[in-house]
Every structure is written in C-alpha cells, then in structure tokens.
Amino acid sequence: MLMRSILFIPGIRPNMIAKAPGIPADLFCLDLEDSVPPAEKATARQIVATHLDTLDVGRRGLAVRVNALTTGLLDEDLEAVVHPRLQAISLPKVESAEQVREVDARLALLEQARGLPPGQIKLLCWIEMAIAVINVYSIASACPRVAAVSFGAEDFAADLEVARTREGLEISYPRAVIAVAARAAGVAAIDTPEPDFKDLENLEVDARRARNLGYQGKFCIHPSQVEIVNRVFTPAEAEIEYARRVVAAYEEAERQGIGAVALDGKMIDAPVVLRARQLLQRAASIAALAG
C-alpha cells in the first residue's frame, strides 16, 4: 500500500464518505472510533459496511479505524467491516505485541469464514500511549499482518499530561523512536495528524520534519491537507534526477572494479546508492498509482 496521505472520514457521515473518490488521498480511513459518539457506533458501523460494498476509489485503498480492543466493541466492528475490498484495519490504542496477535487471530478467522486470502487485511497499529512507545518494536514486528505503525500525538500528550505545542518539542522523542522502530521491523511509519487543518503552512513544515525522521506518510483530518502531504512525501523531480545520476555513476564505477566514486564533489558509496535506489522505487510506486 502507498500511504503518503491517509484521510480520516467519520463513519457516521455518509455524505463525506461519498465524496472520497474526488479527493487525491492514497488511502481512505473510515472511522468508527474517535469521530463517532458512543450512541452512534452501531449506526456508523452499518454506514461503513454499506459503503464498503459500493465505494469506488480506483487504485487507492480503503481502511477502517475500529474501536480499541479494550472497549468491547472490536468484535462487532470487525464482523461488520471485514470485506473483500478492505485493505487494512487501523487499530487504535495498541499497547503490546500480544494485543496485535490477538487481533491478528480474529482477522484470520473472519478471512477464512469469508473466503478471503489469509493475511489480506493489514494492520496499521496506533502508538498513542507511553507504554506503546516503550513496546513499539515488538508491536511493529508482532506478526506479518502489520504494515505500519502510526504515531498518535494527541493521546500521547494526554497520557504524559503535557500540552501540545505548534513546535512539537514534547513529541520529538516518541516521534523519532517510532520511526526507527518501524524501520527496524521493516514496516512503514505514518505520522500523526495535524489538528489545526487551517494552518497549512505549519502542516507543510511538520510533514517535512516527519519525512526527515523517516516517516513514509501522514494522516490527514481534512481534505485540504491531502495535496500538501502528498507533495511532501513525493520525491521532487530534482531528487529523482540526482538519484538516477547516483545510481548510474556507481554502476559505472562497479563495472570498472571501483567501490566508490565522486559525483558533484561528493563521495558516492553503497549507503548513498541504497538511498537513491529506495527513492527511485518510491517514485515509481507513486507514478504507478497516478496511472
């Protein structure tokens, strides 16, 4: 799954869900959790299940954020939304690898009962509590179904009883730890949403900060955020061209039996080439999504 931008859409708002095909997000996450009042959970479940049958987002993906394992609502959520067109479950308030494996087992039973390929539905695990930050590598590597870990800054700040600031110093440590653990586990790191959807200038600064830490994408809470997030997490043409030159120069040096080569006054060796190849692969995936 390409996950530069993941747009939350409240599961209780069918009019907003219907507009999803016109929004250029990579993945649409229909929400049954925080954006749905307790009294409306059953109604939202029904709305989301209905739209999984009919919503056509082309090559983009569909996910559902369910309610946390500890709420007692998870089984009803999964029963309603496990569907051939569902690509991922966004799992909130994950605290341990054991919780991930428990949800994995429940999904496996539903996939089998509904004739879906084993492991089709991936997990995007939210890291939102202090204990989850401590356990993030074990969560990210708990089972092959985990495709990403997502940082939830608002709940993390609440758990630590600290105020959220525009500069984000209070979340700098967990943000970095999550990105490193995700890379070590071989899964994607998806950054926390920016709650002030009118401050698009700060959104771009914040998204670039996340990309520089190793995040592959960012959650969005408003359609106006999607274009900026996509742009930040898409390699620029200058980056792509330089990466091509790096790979070409290195491959030519290899043919001559040389392990490193200079390009534009900088040393090009194996780690630099690896980054260049990763960037080119990501650019190709984005181009394929665009058509």
C-alpha positions in Angstrom: 0.0 0.0 0.0 1.1 3.5 -0.8 0.4 5.6 2.3 1.7 9.1 1.7 -1.7 10.5 2.8 -4.3 8.7 4.8 -7.6 10.7 5.1 -9.8 10.1 8.1 -13.5 10.2 7.2 -16.1 9.9 10.1 -18.0 6.7 9.7 -21.2 8.5 10.7 -21.1 10.9 7.8 -22.2 9.1 4.6 -22.2 12.4 2.6 -18.5 12.8 3.3 -17.7 9.2 2.5 -19.4 9.5 -0.9 -17.0 12.4 -1.7 -13.9 10.3 -1.2 -13.3 9.4 -4.9 -12.8 13.1 -5.7 -10.0 13.5 -3.1 -6.5 12.5 -4.0 -5.6 10.7 -0.8 -3.7 7.4 -1.2 -5.8 5.7 1.5 -9.2 6.5 3.0 -9.7 5.5 6.6 -13.4 5.3 7.5 -13.5 6.0 11.2 -15.6 4.1 13.8 -13.6 5.4 16.8 -13.0 9.0 18.0 -15.1 10.8 15.5 -18.2 8.7 16.3 -20.2 9.4 19.6 -20.8 6.2 21.7 -24.6 6.3 21.0 -23.9 6.3 17.2 -21.4 3.4 17.0 -23.9 0.9 15.7 -25.2 3.3 13.0 -21.7 4.2 11.9 -20.9 0.5 11.6 -23.8 0.0 9.3 -23.0 3.0 7.2 -19.4 1.9 6.8 -20.3 -1.7 5.9 -22.7 -0.4 3.2 -20.1 1.9 1.7 -17.5 -0.9 1.5 -19.9 -2.6 -1.0 -20.3 0.5 -3.2 -17.5 3.0 -2.7 -15.1 3.1 -5.7 -11.8 4.8 -5.0 -10.0 3.3 -8.0 -6.4 2.3 -7.3 -6.4 4.0 -3.9 -7.0 2.0 -0.7 -9.7 1.6 1.9 -9.2 1.1 5.6 -11.4 1.3 8.7 -10.3 2.5 12.1 -12.1 0.3 14.6 -12.5 0.7 18.3 -9.7 -0.4 20.6 -9.5 -4.0 21.8 -10.2 -2.9 25.4 -13.5 -1.2 24.5 -15.5 -4.4 24.0 -16.6 -3.0 20.6 -13.9 -4.6 18.4 -15.6 -7.9 17.6 -18.8 -6.1 16.3 -16.6 -3.7 14.3 -14.7 -6.5 12.6 -17.8 -8.5 11.9 -19.2 -5.5 10.1 -16.2 -4.4 8.1 -14.1 -7.4 7.1 -14.8 -7.3 3.4 -13.1 -8.2 0.1 -12.4 -4.6 -0.7 -11.0 -3.7 2.7 -7.2 -3.4 2.7 -6.4 -2.5 6.3 -7.7 -2.2 9.8 -6.4 0.9 11.7 -6.1 -0.4 15.2 -6.0 2.3 18.0 -4.5 2.3 21.5 -2.2 -0.6 20.9 0.0 -1.3 23.9 1.6 -4.6 23.3 2.5 -7.3 20.8 0.1 -9.7 22.5 -2.8 -7.4 21.6 -1.7 -7.3 18.0 -1.5 -11.1 17.8 -5.0 -11.3 19.4 -6.5 -9.1 16.7 -4.5 -11.0 14.0 -6.1 -14.2 15.1 -9.6 -12.7 15.0 -9.0 -11.4 11.5 -7.6 -14.8 10.4 -10.9 -16.5 11.4 -13.0 -13.9 9.6 -10.9 -14.0 6.5 -11.3 -17.8 6.4 -15.0 -17.7 7.0 -15.5 -15.1 4.2 -13.2 -16.8 1.7 -10.5 -14.1 1.7 -6.8 -14.8 1.2 -5.0 -15.3 4.6 -3.4 -12.0 5.6 -5.2 -9.9 3.0 -6.3 -7.3 5.6 -3.3 -5.5 7.0 -2.9 -3.8 10.4 -2.0 -0.1 10.9 -1.2 0.0 14.7 -1.5 3.2 16.6 1.2 4.1 19.0 -0.5 6.5 21.4 0.5 5.7 24.9 3.8 5.9 26.8 3.8 2.1 27.2 3.3 1.7 23.5 6.4 3.8 22.8 8.4 1.5 25.0 7.0 -1.6 23.2 6.9 -0.2 19.7 9.4 -2.5 18.1 7.7 -5.6 19.4 4.3 -4.2 18.3 5.7 -3.4 14.8 7.2 -6.9 14.5 4.3 -8.8 16.2 3.1 -10.5 13.0 3.3 -10.3 9.2 -0.1 -8.6 9.1 1.4 -5.4 10.5 2.0 -3.0 7.6 2.6 0.2 9.6 2.8 1.8 12.9 1.1 5.2 13.3 2.0 7.9 15.8 -0.9 9.4 17.8 0.5 12.6 19.3 -2.7 13.9 20.9 -3.3 10.8 23.0 0.4 10.5 23.8 0.5 14.1 25.1 -2.6 13.4 27.2 -1.0 10.2 28.6 2.0 12.3 29.7 -0.2 15.2 30.9 1.7 17.7 28.8 0.4 20.4 26.5 0.6 20.1 22.7 2.6 22.9 21.1 3.0 24.1 17.5 6.7 23.5 17.7 6.2 19.9 18.8 9.2 19.6 21.2 7.0 17.4 23.6 6.6 14.7 20.9 10.1 14.8 19.4 11.4 11.8 21.3 8.5 9.3 20.6 8.2 10.5 17.0 11.9 9.6 16.4 11.7 6.3 18.3 8.6 5.2 16.4 10.3 5.9 13.0 13.4 4.0 14.0 11.5 1.0 15.3 9.3 0.8 12.2 12.4 0.8 10.0 14.0 -1.9 12.2 10.8 -4.0 11.9 10.5 -3.5 8.2 7.2 -1.7 8.3 6.1 1.9 7.4 5.9 4.7 9.9 2.9 7.0 9.4 2.9 10.4 11.2 0.3 11.9 13.5 -2.4 14.2 12.0 -2.1 18.0 12.3 -5.2 19.0 14.3 -5.2 22.7 13.0 -6.4 22.0 9.5 -6.5 25.7 8.7 -2.7 26.2 9.3 -1.5 24.7 6.1 1.9 26.4 6.4 2.7 24.7 9.6 1.3 21.4 8.2 4.0 21.5 5.4 6.8 22.3 7.9 5.6 19.5 10.2 5.2 17.0 7.4 8.8 17.7 6.1 10.1 17.2 9.7 8.4 13.8 9.8 9.7 12.8 6.4 13.2 13.7 7.5 12.8 11.4 10.5 11.9 8.5 8.2 8.1 8.6 8.1 6.5 7.5 4.8 3.3 9.4 5.2 0.9 11.3 7.4 -2.7 11.1 8.5 -5.0 13.9 7.4 -8.2 15.0 9.1 -9.4 17.4 6.3 -9.3 17.2 2.5 -7.4 20.5 2.3 -4.4 18.8 3.9 -4.1 16.0 1.4 -2.4 17.8 -1.5 0.3 19.2 0.8 1.0 15.9 2.4 1.2 14.1 -0.9 3.7 16.7 -2.2 5.9 16.5 0.8 6.1 12.7 0.7 6.6 12.6 -3.1 10.2 12.8 -4.3 10.8 16.0 -6.2 12.0 15.9 -9.8 15.4 17.2 -8.8 15.7 14.4 -6.2 14.7 11.8 -8.7 17.2 13.1 -11.3 20.0 13.2 -8.8 19.2 9.6 -7.6 19.4 8.4 -11.2 22.8 10.1 -11.6 24.0 8.5 -8.4 22.9 5.0 -9.4 24.4 5.4 -12.9 27.7 6.7 -11.6 28.0 3.9 -9.1 27.1 1.2 -11.5 29.7 2.5 -13.9 32.3 2.5 -11.1 31.4 -1.1 -10.3 31.9 -2.1 -13.9 35.4 -0.7 -13.5 36.0 -2.5 -10.2 35.7 0.6 -8.1 33.7 0.6 -4.9 33.1 4.4 -4.5 33.0 7.3 -6.9 32.8 11.1 -6.7 29.8 12.9 -8.0 29.4 16.7 -7.9 32.2 16.8 -5.3 30.6 14.2 -3.0 31.6 10.7 -2.3 29.1 8.1 -3.6 29.3 4.7 -1.9 27.0 1.8 -1.1 24.7 3.5 1.6 24.2 6.6 -0.7 23.3 4.3 -3.6 20.9 2.3 -1.4 19.1 5.6 -0.5 19.0 6.6 -4.2 17.5 3.2 -5.2 14.9 3.4 -2.5 13.9 6.9 -3.6 13.6 5.7 -7.2 11.5 2.7 -6.2 9.1 5.0 -4.2 8.8 7.4 -7.1 7.9 4.5 -9.4 5.2 3.4 -7.0 3.7 6.9 -6.9 3.8 7.1 -10.6 2.0 3.8 -10.9 -0.7 4.9 -8.6 -1.2 8.1 -10.7 -1.9 5.9 -13.7 
